[in-house]
Amino acid sequence: MSVSNDINISYSIYISKAIGWYLDTTNKISGHKKFTQDEIARKMGLTVSALSRKIIRPKDANQINDKNSLKDRNKRKLEINEAKKLCNILGLSLNDVVYFYDHKDYFESDIEFFDKMILLTKSLTISPVQTGKTDDFLSELYVEKSDATEDMPSNFITDINHPDFKPWLGNFFCYFSSTSSDEAGKTRKKRFERQSDDPELDELLKVTPNDYIFCGILSIGNKPKFNDNYCHVEFKFLADPQELHIKRYQGILTISRIRNVIFCELGNNNEGEISYLIIEKKEIGSMHPHVEYSMGMVLTVSSIDGHRRPCCERIIISRTPIDIYSENYKALKANLYMNDNMIRITEWGYNELIKEIERSSNPVLAEIAEKYPNLESLKSGAVSFDKCAFIPETYIDSLANLTPVARKKFEIMLRLHSIAPWYSKTKSTKISDLLGIKQKVEH
């Protein structure tokens, strides 16, 4: 037998013991929901005797440690997918049950606390959904469970066969900014070849912009190899056009019944990352049965920065790629900024805007420059003007005439009295208006 098979058998025995211990221990807790073997076997599609041979109860645990002892005790190997399904029936993930078993001595010493931990875990837990292999490693992502009952159905739609999924199926081109402070808002120093013999790489090269706006491809519901009814998604983008490095994520899409959003959890085992997408759920009309574009937020980790800090950014998705030389692309970039309903612009920034208009021969833009040639020309009751300073954190740290404690307090007070929004929201109707500007500006 190979080493890998030995490891698989050992792990199978361990999780079988964990489940057996969990069932025995919870059956001793007064008032705790008890699962009979008949009930579990029926839900798993097994006979009671077949299920019994796959679970190792505490009374047999010390005698079963390898393949031979498993056979001697008339037991059968518990497959990983069977263990996950069984734990899901119990209302927990396999990881939860194994965690409890790893600390069984502690939980057995305080059964009341163990019961509370089970209830807390079930209220917060997320049930595992096998999403396939990511970079040669089995990745597990999760879909939050609701407290649904027969009287109150779940407000989450997870079955891909539900009609609400239909408008979202297929591929989307996703635009988002670099999260590196050295790259965001700049142009790549080196041009990169936009052709490759590899079809997948060729497709990504052709849609990746030159200005550190990334374009990835989000494939929704295109993974028929899975034997469940979840809506599996795959996301990939060219993280480094020079090195031709593609980052890949896999996950699950969930639709809210009562909120105007969809949720997508994406994992990349190689990078050790999980990212979250929350995208606006647009109203779909009979004339356009598919979502053409939308806007959302991403919670992820920063790129390049050695610390890989948590960060968030906006994302715009479109059924078709946006021409990077078009007015549509300018509108897209403008709405990837984390701004709100108040536009803040410096005098230098406005002058750059006027210069860009002057370089253009478009009469619509010329009208803007003619009527509003400088910031002062925008002055009205609704527009306020005030001096504004841009103070780097490093400058505060360099103030040698202040003690370290004073520098920290100064930074806190400056931030407290600065002008910055508390949060950032998206608005897909804004994208609808701006992406429609192409006809008005270019024609």
N, C-alpha and C positions, 0 to 999 in steps of 0.2 A: 504493500500500500504506500502511496506517495505521502510526503509530508503534508501537502495541502489537504488531502483526504482525511488524514489524522486530525488536522485542525478543524475541518468541517464537522467531523463526528464529535469531537470534544465540545465544540460550540453548540452543536445541536443538543447534546446531553445536558449542557449547562442551562440552556434556555428552557428545556423540558423540565428540569428540576425547579427553575425559577417559577414557571407557571404552576407546577404542582404545589409548590410551597405557597404561592399566592392564593390558590383556590382553597387549600386546607386552612390557612390562617384567616382568611376573610370569612370562611364559614363559621368560625368561632366567635365572630363579632356580632353581638346582639343588635338587631335592627338593620344590619347591613344587607343589601340585596344579594341574595345567594343565587348562584347559577348551578343548576343541576347538570350532570353529564348528559342526560337526555336532551336538555335544551341546547347545550353547546354543540353536541353531536349533530342534532337536527340542523342547526344554523350553518354548520361546516360541511354538511352533506356526507357525514360519516356515520357508521354504526357506533353504538355505545362501546362495544368491545374494541373496535378499531381505534377509537379515541383514547380509551383506557390504556392501550398498549403504547401510545405515543406520549403520554404524560407520566413523569416520574414523581411519585408522591414522596414526601419526606421520609417515610418508613423504609423506602428502597434506595434513598439517595446515596447513602454511604457504600452500598454494594455495587453501584453502577458507575463506572468511570471510563469505559472504553467499549469498543465494538463487541468484544467477546462477552463482557459482562452484560451488555445490553441484550445480546442474544440469549444468554443464560437465564435472564429474568423474563424472557418472552416479551421483550419490548421491541418497538420499532423506531427507526429514526424519525424525528419530528423535523420536517422541512421548514426552512425559514419562512416561506410564504404562508405555510399553515400556521406557524407561530404568530405571525403578524395578524392573520385573520382571526385567530382565537383571541388575541389580546384586544383587537378591535371590538369583538363581541362583548368583552368585559368592560369596554368603555375607556381603555387605555392604549397607549402605544407599547410596542415590545420593549422599547428603551425604558419606559416607566416601570414595567414589571421587573426588568433586570436590575434597575436601580434599587427598587425595594428589596430584592433578593440579596443584592450585594451588601445591604445594610440590615439584613434580617435580624441579627442579634439585638440591634438597637430598637427596631420596631417591635420585636417580640417582647421586649421589656416594658413597652408602653403601648398597649393595644389601642387605648383611647386616642393617643396621639396619631398612631398609624391610621386609624379610621378617619381622622380629620385630614390627614395628608392625602388619603385616597380621594376624599370628597373635593379637596382643593385642586388636586391634580386633574380630576375629571372635569372640573369647571373651567380649567385653563388649558387642558391638554389639547393636542392636535393629533389627529390620527394619521399615521404614515401612509403615504401613497407611493408605491414603487414607480419611479419615473424613468427608469432605464439607466444605461451606462453613460457616464460623462467622463470622457478622457480615460477610458478603461477602468473606471471605478464605479461601483453601484452607488448611485446617489439617492438619498431619501429626502423628499420635500414634503410639505405638510399643508393640509387644508383645515382651517379652523372648524371645529364642530360647534354647532349651536345647541341650545337647550330645547330642541324641537320636541314636541309631543304630538299625539294624535289630534288633540284639541287646538294646538298652536303649531302649524307646520313651520319648517325651517325658512328663514328669510334669506338663505343662501342657495343659489342654484349651482349645482356641481355636475349634473348629468349632461354630457355633451349632446344627448339626443333631445334635450329641451329646446323648443323653438327659439328661445331668446339667444341661444348660442349661434344660430345660423348666420346672422349679419356679421359676426366677428370672425368666422372661419376663413382661413387662407393666410396670405402673407401681407405684412405691413412693413414699410420702410420707416425706421424710427430715427429721429434726429435729436441729438443731445450734445451738450458741450463737454469739452475736456474738464476734468475736475482738478487738474494741476494748475497751481497759480502761475507757473512758468509758461503755460501754454494758452490758457483761456483768453480768448479775444485776439489772439495773434495769428500770423500766417506761418505755415510750416517753412522752415529755412531751406529744406531740400524738397525738390519736386520728386514725385515717385512715378514709376511706370504704371500705366493704367491698363495694361494687358497682361494676361497670363494664360498658359496652356491649361491650367486647372480651371474648370468652369465655375466652381464655387468661388475661388479666389478672384477670378476675372469679374464676376458679378459685383463683389464687394469693392474691388479697386475702382470700378466705373462710377460707383455712387458715393465714394468717400470724398468729402470736400478737402480743400487745401488749408482751411483756416481753423483747424482744431474743433470744428463741429464734426461729430462722428455720425455716421449713418449705419445703423444695424438693420438686420432683417428679423422680424418677429413672425414666426410661423405658428399659427394657432390651429390646433386640431388636426395636424398633419402627421400624426404618429399612430398609424393603425396597428402597430405591433403589440400595443399594450392590451391586456385582457380585462380592462376595467372601463367604466363609463365616464371617467374624468376627462376633462378637456386639457390634454397635454400641450405644452407649448415649448418651443425651442427659440432661443435668441442667440444671434452671432453677430459680431462686428469685427472690423479690422482695427485692432488696437494699435498696431504699428505698421504703417504702409511700407516703410523702408525695410523692416525685418520680416514683413509678410506674416505677422503674428495674428492669428484669429483667436478671439476669446469666445467660448461657447457656454451657454447656460441652458438649463432645462428646468421645467416647473409645471405648475398647475394654474389654470384660470378659473376664477370663481366669480359669479355674477350676483350682485345684491338685488333682491326683489323690491326693496323699499327705498334704496338709495340710488342716486343717479351715477353710480360708479361700478367699475369692475376691478377685481383685485387679481394680481399676478405675482406669485412668489417664484423667484428664479435662483437656482443654485449652480455654482461652479466648484466642484470638489478640488480640482487642481489648484485653483487660486484660493481655496478656503473661504469663499464668499457666498453670501446669500443677499440678493437685492430684492426690493419690493417695488412693484409698479401699481399705482392707483390711477386709473384712466377714466375720464368722463364717459358716461354711457349716453350716446347721442340718440335722439329720437329718430326712428327709421320710418320713412314714408314708403308708400306703395310704388312710387316712381323710382326710388333708389333703395332696393331691398338689402343692400350691404353698406356697412360703415365705410366711408371713403377717407375720413381723417378724424382725428380727435387729439386731445391734449391731456397730459397727466403729470404726475410727480413721481420721482424715483428716489427711494431711500437706499443708499449704497455706501461704498467706501471710496475714498479719494485715490486717484491714480498717481503713479510715479513717486509721490511723497513716501519716504521710507516708513513713516508712521501709519500710513493707510488709515486715516481718520474717518469716522462716520461723516457723511455729508448727504445733502439732498440737492436735486436739480429738477428742472422741467424737461419734459420730453414731448415731442410732437410726432404723431404717427400718420402715415399717408399710404393709401393703396398703391400709389405710383410714386416713383422718385421725383424729387423737385430739382429742376435744372438750376445748378449752382450759379449760373450767370443771369438768372431771371430776377424780376422784381418780387416774384413769389418767395424766392430764397431770402431776399432782404427782409421781407415781412416775417418769415419764419425765424430768422436769427433775432429779430427785434423782440420776439415773444418768448425766446428762450432765456432772456434776462429775468432775474428774479425780481421784477418790478411789480407795482400794484397800480391802483387807479390814479396815483399821483406821479407824474413824470418829473424827475429831477435831472436837470442838465446844467452844466457849467457854461460860462461864456465861451470858453475854448471849444467845448463840444458843439455848441450852436454854430460857431464860426466854421468848424469842420463840415457841419451839415450844409451850410451855404456854399462852401467850396465844392462839395460834391454835386450840388444842384447846378453850379456854374459850369462844371465839366460836362454836364448832360445837355443835350439839345431838346429835351422834352418840354413842350410848352406848358403842360400841367405843373411841372416842377418849377418852371420859370415864374409862373404866377405866384407860387409860394414865396420865392425869394424876393419878388418885387413888392409884395404886400407886407412881408415880415422879414426884412433884411437883417435884423439883429434881435437880441433878446429884449431890448427895451421896447421894441415895436409890439411885443406881446403883452405889455403891461396893461393890466385891467384889474378890476376888483377881485377877479377869481385867481389871478396870477400874482404871487408874492415874490419879492426879491430880497435876498439877504446874503451877507458874506458867509462863506463856508470854508472851513479848513479841512484838508485831507492829511491826517496824522498817522504815520505808520506806527505800529506797536513797537518796532525796534527803536524808534526815536524816543518814546517814553522810557524804554529800558536804558537808554544812553544818558539820561539826565543825572549826571554824577553829583549835582548839587542837592539831590534828594536822596533820602535813605531808601533802601529796597522796599521797606514797608510803605513809605510815602509814595513811591512810584506805582506800586500796585493799587493803592487807594486812589491815586490820581487817575489811573486808567479806568477804574470802576466808575468813578464820577463822570469822566468824559463820556464813557459809553452810556451811562444813565441819562445824560442830557443831550445825547447826539440825536440825529434824525435818521431813524431806521425803522422799517416796518416790523411788527411782531411776528408776522407770518406772511406766506405767499400763497395765493389761490390761483387756480387756472380757470379759464373761461373759453370753452370751445367755440362759442358763437363769435368770439373775437377772431379766432383763426379762420372761421368761415368768411367773415368780412374781409380780412386781410389777404387771404389766398385768392379771393375774387378780384383783387386789385389789378391783376395782370392785364385784363382786358381794358380797364380804364386808363392805365398808365402807358401800356405799350402800343395801344392802337389809337 
